[in-house]
């Protein structure tokens, strides 16, 4: 069976087993339930699932470092590099602003927060938003090893870029170093392939555990909010990305989505753009045909700063909370939300649940009660999985558009059937 089929099967089985375990809770005796909980869900599934996510994360820092040194050393710090970076950043910011604008509009039309009872005050302590100056200063590392140990992706990107540019400008020495990095890149990519072979087991366990614990009640109660977010995620992920791809690069969106099946399942099961990064990079290079020079920069940057799915949740959540508390934030409020949510996604890593933390910043900025977050927390886990899938789709779409415009797209690779 092909890997894609095995991954799809693992997802379906994981969902089925999880839901079955969830339903059977009420039917089984207490002792059987606690046995399943202890040995199967929190024993077997949790152990394998966590080892799987850890192994994915293990590859992130070496992969970004090695791959970006390779990419930057080929670009060599020339003017094209600046143009490519500017294009990437503009597209990431613009698509995020578009996403949140769409979410606010649909949230305004559907009014998911109308007639919602303001539940009892639940504890939610917001984090302080760091000042913008600190966010900017923090992009520049003072210690590359610390940056790597902390998994601070923007700092790792800055260090790798600098090193790559230096390698390009070191003549013969640079060529030797570059050759070593290229060899190491082949080896790390091989590690990703090995891991992908084992991934179906990890995906099965992650999904079975999650769905065995997911409360369907919360989704029913908050169905209007939940489905509004899902609707906007679908509109943005399929229509807007499809349209942008066609308009900006003249590429058939159907073929693009066909290549993303595995990637989307990885993002969905881990709920983390960061942990999915090795797969996003592999998909960009080996399926979409994006040259390493482009992908090694756009993909890690996207995993860190481009979170369209997250922005969508924040847009709908802001509209929802404003409606529930019957506060009119006005046009300037909406614009502030767009600006804050776009900026908030820069500098916050793509890890599970981070979207809720940045949502607190957005709410504070427009003067909405941060406690409102407590109302939507119940359904956030599932939405987190869905929006992460949109986040990585956005990273892939922008990588492809930039590659096409930079003449760094291998159409033959893209046209290959899986
Ligand atoms: N889990 C998301 C990601 O990693 C971030 C979030 O929305 O919380 O992309």
Boltz pocket constraint, residues with backbone or C-beta under 6 A from the ligand:
constraints:
  - pocket:
      binder: B
      contacts: [[A, 271], [A, 272], [A, 273], [A, 274], [A, 303], [A, 307], [A, 309], [A, 310], [A, 349], [A, 350], [A, 351], [A, 352], [A, 353], [A, 354], [A, 355], [A, 356], [A, 384], [A, 387], [A, 388], [A, 391]]
      max_distance: 6.0
